[in-house]
Amino acid sequence: DGGITQSPKYLFRKEGQNVTLSCEQNLNHDAMYWYRQDPGQGLRLIYYSQIVNDFQKGDIAEGYSVSREKKESFPLTVTSAQKNPTAFYLCASSPSGNTIYFGEGSWLTVV
Amino acid sequence: AQKVTQAQTEISVVEKEDVTLDCVYETRDTTYYLFWYKQPPSGELVFLIRRNSFDEQNEISGRYSWNFQKSTSSFNFTITASQVVDSAVYFCALSERNYGQNFVFGPGTRLSVLP
């Protein structure tokens, strides 16, 4: 099936740990995005990438890192520097800035 | 600057009522795109519609309709004869063509349709 796959759906992180959220798309989209959503809140952009091997910081990039080594993949690492990482994370992709499509999201909880 | 405002935080209606969700935007670009997304309780954002800045024609899709007015910088969304399955958070979004192709989302409106 075509689409955007995020994994894992649910993830628990201990204090001081880095965790990586996976995002894969088989839609042949150029642009990919990571958003964070806190309960009852809107979406905030973490990072985005318009082309392989290039990415830009969004509004809340501190404590996060990304890579874009392949067109299909845009993993997000939540580092220990992110002091309040508990949130819902949404990956998205877009064909060159056109309509943006979302994955099912990943819930990250700090324990 | 790019900005999307959805003044209605929460709306509750009874099934079969019509409901309009408001969206007001600010942009510095002459070419831009407006979107509506639905986020059901499962969490995934579902794309509903995209509108180009040079196309002000209103659109209807089943029970959904959209009213785009450049003069008031608004892109409102109406659900006719609402159903319980319409209960969700609805987001309006803006993308400017000439400024990084970034998407900006409004804060969302939570719609509850009561049986």
Contacts between the chains, C-beta under 8 A, distances in Angstrom:
chain1	res1	chain2	res2	distance
A	31	B	101	6.8
A	33	B	103	7.2
A	35	B	105	7.9
A	41	B	107	7.2
A	41	B	108	8.0
A	42	B	91	6.9
A	42	B	105	5.4
A	42	B	106	6.5
A	42	B	107	4.2
A	42	B	108	5.2
A	43	B	91	7.1
A	43	B	105	4.5
A	45	B	102	6.9
A	45	B	103	7.6
A	48	B	102	6.8
A	50	B	101	6.7
A	56	B	100	7.4
A	58	B	102	7.7
A	88	B	43	6.2
A	90	B	43	7.9
A	90	B	45	6.6
A	92	B	45	7.8
A	94	B	101	7.8
A	94	B	103	7.8
A	96	B	101	7.5
A	97	B	95	6.5
A	97	B	97	7.0
A	97	B	101	3.2
A	98	B	33	7.8
A	98	B	50	7.9
A	99	B	33	7.8
A	99	B	35	6.8
A	99	B	47	6.0
A	99	B	50	5.0
A	100	B	35	7.5
A	100	B	47	7.6
A	100	B	93	7.6
A	100	B	95	7.6
A	100	B	103	5.4
A	101	B	47	6.1
A	102	B	37	7.7
A	102	B	44	5.9
A	102	B	45	4.2
A	102	B	46	7.8
A	102	B	47	7.8
A	103	B	44	7.1
A	104	B	42	7.4
A	104	B	43	6.6
A	104	B	44	4.6
A	105	B	43	4.5
A	105	B	44	6.1
A	107	B	43	7.9
